[in-house]
Amino acid sequence: MTLFRLCIAITCILATCAVLVGALWAQYGLGEFPCPLCIIQRMGMMLAALGPAWLLCRAARGPVDAHDFAQCYACSILAALVGGTVSGRQVLIHIAPGDPGYGAPILGLHLYTWAFIVFVVVVAVSAVQMLVLPKRAESHRVGVGARLSVALLGAIIAVNAVAVFVESGFHWFLPDNPTSNRLIDELRGAPPTTDEASNP
């Protein structure tokens, strides 16, 4: 694995981590509670980042070949296609004139529109990586930076899992329009809102 390919994989992971941290900031800093579609889009981003993370873990064990690259980036493409479909659906839900959209826009676009753009970029970058597959097995020392990027992704996945649990509480489903953290409400003994009460 050449240094250039190593840097591309690390960049993909860190860029996805930055987007996920931004989503967490919107959730806890701005009070924008993610709806079920938003959560699925986050899951799609995490799965897309697992492709290059898997490649780095594979490179840490020895040389990687074209088959390894193809597997890892194909997984990223599949995850991005699922996430892009969900974000595209959410864009279409709010595309009608006069619809304010879900949540506050950031830099003029709603988070689900930004998510759609991210998924398109993931597909494009992964496809380019698959177009220039190595002709023979490559090896390169996987340093601390690569290991830290994978560890950061793991930490962000764990934080998102906790955030979803705090928002959903002891329920299988999130409300379509969440307005609070249900776990905290349940611990305080607060009654559910009308929207939450109607959701199974």
Secondary structure, 3 states (H helix, E strand, C coil): CCHHHHHHHHHHHHHHHHHHHHHHHHHHCCCCCCCHHHHHHHHHHHHHHHHHHHHHHHHHHCCECHHHHHHHHHHHHHHHHHHHHHHHHHHHHCCCCCCCCCCCCECCECHHHHHHHHHHHHHHHHHHHHHCCCCCCECCCCCHHHHHHHHHHHHHHHHHHHHHHHHHCCCCCCCCCCCCCHHHHHHHCCCCCHHHHCCC
